[in-house]
Amino acid sequence: MIRLLAAIWTLLSTVTAIAFGWLFVTVYWNNRACFDENGRCFVDGVVHHDTSFIYVWIGLLAVVSALGGVVIARRGRWSVR
């Protein structure tokens, strides 16, 4: 049961890491030359702010969480018999 929960956790963490990586690329990385001294960028009617590093930190935490889930799923033999 622990392995199944760890596998589900790993899958959800991986999807979260991919989603936040995609957000970082689309919101910040593609528009990084556009930001002014106040940290704002106006593109196609949308104002982007230079606080997209939050996406990177959340993505990194999700990657670490996914790796932890892999370790637990591979080595977790905690069932009582």
Backbone torsions as a table, in degrees:
resi	resn	phi	psi	omega
1	MET	NA	-39.6	178.9
2	ILE	-63.0	-39.0	180.0
3	ARG	-64.9	-39.6	178.9
4	LEU	-64.8	-45.0	177.9
5	LEU	-63.3	-38.7	178.0
6	ALA	-66.9	-37.3	177.7
7	ALA	-67.0	-40.8	176.7
8	ILE	-64.8	-42.7	178.0
9	TRP	-61.0	-41.6	179.0
10	THR	-63.2	-43.3	179.5
11	LEU	-63.1	-46.1	179.5
12	LEU	-65.0	-39.2	178.4
13	SER	-66.8	-38.0	178.6
14	THR	-66.1	-43.3	177.6
15	VAL	-62.9	-40.2	177.7
16	THR	-64.0	-43.0	178.9
17	ALA	-63.2	-42.0	178.6
18	ILE	-65.2	-42.3	-179.1
19	ALA	-63.5	-44.6	-179.2
20	PHE	-73.5	-29.3	171.9
21	GLY	-64.5	-41.8	177.6
22	TRP	-64.1	-41.5	177.5
23	LEU	-61.4	-41.8	179.4
24	PHE	-62.1	-44.6	-178.6
25	VAL	-65.4	-44.0	-176.1
26	THR	-76.0	-36.4	-176.4
27	VAL	-85.2	-44.9	-173.3
28	TYR	-103.9	-55.9	-167.8
29	TRP	-62.3	-39.8	-179.6
30	ASN	-71.3	-21.4	-177.0
31	ASN	-116.2	19.2	-172.3
32	ARG	-64.3	-24.4	-180.0
33	ALA	-83.2	-9.4	-174.5
34	CYS	-87.4	-18.8	-172.0
35	PHE	-68.3	137.4	177.6
36	ASP	-91.2	-170.8	-176.3
37	GLU	-69.2	-17.2	177.2
38	ASN	-90.5	-2.4	178.4
39	GLY	82.9	27.1	179.5
40	ARG	-120.5	150.5	178.7
41	CYS	-140.0	128.2	-179.2
42	PHE	-105.5	109.5	-177.8
43	VAL	-130.2	121.9	175.3
44	ASP	51.1	43.1	177.7
45	GLY	80.8	6.0	-179.6
46	VAL	-120.5	133.0	177.5
47	VAL	-96.1	118.9	176.8
48	HIS	-100.5	142.2	179.1
49	HIS	-106.8	155.4	-176.9
50	ASP	-86.2	40.0	176.7
51	THR	-112.6	25.8	-176.8
52	SER	-74.5	-4.9	175.6
53	PHE	-62.9	-20.0	176.4
54	ILE	-62.8	-37.2	176.6
55	TYR	-61.2	-38.8	-179.9
56	VAL	-65.8	-45.2	-178.7
57	TRP	-65.5	-41.5	178.0
58	ILE	-65.6	-40.2	177.1
59	GLY	-62.2	-42.9	178.6
60	LEU	-65.2	-40.4	176.7
61	LEU	-63.4	-37.7	178.0
62	ALA	-67.1	-37.1	177.7
63	VAL	-65.5	-44.5	178.3
64	VAL	-63.0	-39.8	177.9
65	SER	-64.7	-40.0	178.1
66	ALA	-64.9	-40.9	177.6
67	LEU	-63.9	-39.3	175.2
68	GLY	-62.4	-39.7	176.7
69	GLY	-63.9	-37.3	177.7
70	VAL	-64.8	-43.8	179.8
71	VAL	-62.2	-43.9	-179.5
72	ILE	-67.3	-40.2	-179.2
73	ALA	-66.8	-34.1	-178.3
74	ARG	-81.0	-32.9	-173.4
75	ARG	-114.1	-2.1	-174.2
76	GLY	-78.6	95.5	175.2
77	ARG	-119.1	64.1	-174.4
78	TRP	-99.7	11.3	-178.4
79	SER	-74.0	139.7	179.5
80	VAL	-91.6	129.3	-178.5
81	ARG	-115.4	NA	NA
